[in-house]
């Protein structure tokens, strides 16, 4: 086929336009999932698995990057201010407790970090030593009420989701517990094993193997019903009606992220609900909803005012 002069003149413009169209596709560079906590936390397993899956699905590297500090506020603010459309936040439910601890976050969790997906949800466990600890949850509550401030509970830090789970427990029980914060869940667990504290409140995955080998005893779990992994362990709600504290991990976008990108991410993650990651999370006592954005947004709207009320009842003054 012979090309006319008009076709030959138009060819350079068509060639020049091709890269522009390619650049308009998403993603067109590496994508980062920012974790606002130190490596080794419960967000690492689903985060790395999802990053590997999305890299295969979408043709660009997906990288899990830690930016810890200020109870998670440093990493959260970093993502809130990102404008490249390729930076996301993978965080625990600490994003809902931070507003109860800090007057100035440097970002608005409702408007600056659009919800993308509720990734995982699991129960917290209230755990004591197998030798020398409390016989059961009722015995712990009785002691906490009889001796205010004498029963200590360790968590992964001040203002963490586990800290507030303990404060809500005290409020619901009409008791006063002594909070002992540590720099990480594993350090808190070591303090329990050493006999430095009476209880640990933490994600079930942190203590599950210790429960199975008998070095610690689970007194209660934090969801409305018992967890299938520990059917013999009561839910807190069986003695304190209305108590329900799921530990969750959510994926949020930066405010500048186009809605079409959020939809594309959700569609690309959907196959994981029935795959290997779902099985691995179930073995750790967690579900993998990988929900639509509205589910995570509703969770945040519920949790933020709840924890602000708990902080007020517990006498926690925001900094």
N, C-alpha and C positions, 0 to 999 in steps of 0.2 A: 504494500500500500504506500503510495506516495503522499508525503506530508506537504501541505500548503505552507506558504510563507507565514500565514496567520498562526498555524499550529506551532511552527518553529519559534516564532516570537513569544508565544504564550508559554512554551515549555519551561524557561527559567523561572517564571513566576510560580508555576505549579510545583517545581522542585523546591523552591524557597518556602512555599506554604506548607509542605509536608512536615518539616520539623516543628513548625508552630502547632500543627494539629497534634503531633505526638507529645509535645510539651504540655498540651492542655489535658492530657489524660492523667488520671490519678491511680496509684502513686507514680511520681516521676523522679523520686529520690528515696533514699533510705527513710524508713518510718521509725520513730522512737516511742516506746512505751516508757514513760517516766514513773518509777516507783519512788514515793517520797520517804522510803524507809531503807535501812541498811539491808544488804543482801542477806539471804538466809531465812526470810520471813515466809509466811504462808502464801504470799502473792507470787512467789518465785515459780513454783511448779506450773500453775495455770498460765502465768505470764509467758514463760519460755515456750510452753507447748503451743499456745495461741500464736506467738510470734513465728515459730517454725511453720505452722499451718498457713498463716497468712502470706508468708514469704513464698511458699509454693503456689498459693492460689493467685497472688496478685503480682508476682514477678519482681519484687523489690525486697531488699533486706528489711526485716523487722527486728529491732534491737531493744532489749529490756535494759534500761539504764537506771541506776540508783542515784537519787539526789536527796539525801536525808538531811534532817535538821528541823529544829523547832516543832517537834511533834508531828512532822509531815508538812508543815506550812511552807517550808522552803520549796519543796518539789511541786506542791500544788500551785503556788504563786507562779513558779516558772512556767508551768503549762498554761495557766490562765492568761499569761502575757504573750504566749507564742503566737506568731502570725503566719507561719510557713505552711499550715494545713497538713503537716506531717508529724505533729507532736501530740501525744495523748497521755492521759493520766491513768495509771492502774493503782488503785488505792484500796485500803481497807475501810471499814465503817468509821475509822477515825475522822474522816472528812465531816461526819455528822456531829462529832463531839467537840471538834476544835472551836466552833462558834461559842460554846459554853465556857471555854477556857481563855479566849482572847477577844478583846474588844475590837482590835484592828488586825484583820487577817491579811490585808493587802489584796484581797480578792473577794468576790461574792460567789459562794458555791452554787447558788441558784442560777445566776446569769452569766458568770464568767467561765463556767465549766459545764457545758451542756452534757446531759446524761447520754451515754451511748448504750451500755448494756450492764445489767446485773450479771456478773460472771459466776460467782459461787456463793453458796450460803451454807453455813454449818452451825452446829451448836457449840456453845462454850461449855466447859466443864468446871465444876467447883470440886477441887481435889484436895485430899489430905494425905498424910503419910500412912502407909499401911501399918506401921508399928508406932504406936504412940499418938496417932491422930484420933479424930472423932469416929465413933462407931457408925454414925449415920447423920443425915442432914438434920433431922429433928434434934439430935444431941448438940450439934453445932449451934443451931438457933437458940436452944435453951441456954447455952453458955453465953452466947453473945448478948442475950437479953439480961441475964443475971449479972454479967460483969462487963458493962459498957466499955468499949475501947480495948478490951483484953484479947479478943480474937483478931489475929492479923491475917491479912490476905495480900499476897504478892501478885503483881501484874507486870506487864511489859513497859509500864511507864505512866507518869502523870498525864491525865487527859486522854489516855488510850480508851478504846472501846471496852477493854476488859476492866479498866478502872471504873468506868461509869456503870458497867454491869454490877460491880460490887457495891457501888453507892446506891443503885436502884434496889438491890437486894436489902441493904440496910434500911432504906426508907420504907419498903414494903413490909419488912419484919418489925419495924419499930425498934430497931436496935442500932448500936454504934459499933462499926468495925474499924480496925486500924489498917489503913492502906500503907503498904510498903512497896514503892515502885523500884523496878530494876531496869537496866538497859537491855531489854530483850526478854522474850518468853523463855528461852533456854536458861538464862541466868536466874530467872525467877524460879524455875523448876529445880535448879540446883540448890537454891536456898531452901526450898521445901524439903528436899532429900537430906540436907544437912541439919534440919531441925531449927532453922533460923526463923521460920514463919509457920503459921498453922494451916494456911490454905494457899492454893494457887488458883486463880481464875484465868483460863486461857482457852485457846482454840483446841478442839478435841484432837487434832492431828499431832499436837505437841506432846500430849500425855498418853496417847492411846497404847503405845507399846509398853510404857511403864505400868499402865493398868493391867495389861495382859500378863506381864511377868510378875505382878504382885508387889511391886515396890511402892506404889501409891494406890489409894482407894478413891474412886469417884463417888462423891456424895450426891451430886445432882447435875442435871444438864439444863440448858437455858432456853430451849424451844418449848412451845406449848405442849408438845407430846414427847414421849420418850424416843430416843434415837434407836433405830434397829441394831446398830453396832453394840449398844450397851442396854439391852432391854431390861436388865435387872436394876438399872439406875433410874431413880425417879426424876421427873422433871420438877424444877423449882415450883412451877405453877400448881403442882399437886398439893403443896402446903401454903403457897402464897399466890392465890388466884390473880390472874392478870399479868403475872411476870412472864415476859417473853423477850429475849434478847438474842436474835440471830447474829452471828458474826458473818459479815458479808464482804465480798470484794467486788468492786465496780470499776467499769471502764468509762472514763469521761473524755470529752474532746475539749479543745481550746475554743474560746468564743468565736474566733475567726474561721473555724472549720465549716465549710459548706454543708448544708443538710444532706446533699446528695452523697457526700463522702461518708457521713454517718450511716446512711442507708446501705451503701456499698459494703462497709465494714460488717454491719449486722448480717447481711446476706452471705458474706464470705465465711463468717464464723458459724453459721447455723448447722453445717454438717457435723460439727464437733459434739453436738448434744448427744449423739448416739454412738460416738466412737471411743477410742482408747482413753482419751482424757476423762470422759464421763465415768468410765469404769475405775480409773485410778482415783478420782475424787471420791467416788462412792466408798472405796476401800478406806478412805481417810475420814469417812463420816460426813462428807459434803455433797450437796447437790450441785448441778451445773446448769442453771436455767438459761444462761446466755440469752437474756430477755430482750424485748424491744425497749427503746429508750424510755417510754412512758412508765414502765415498771420501776426502773431505777430512780426516775425523777420523783415518783410517788413515795418511794422508800425514803428518799432524802427529805422530802417535805414533812413526812411523819416523824423522822428521827431527830432532826435538828431541834424543834421546839420541845420534844420529850426530854432530851438531854439538858437543855437549858433549864427546864423545870426541876430536873433532878439535881442539877448543880445548885440551884437556889435552895432547895430543900436540904441539901447536904452542907450548905454554908460555903460553897466554893465560889470565890470572887474572881471574875475574869480579870486577867492582867491587862 
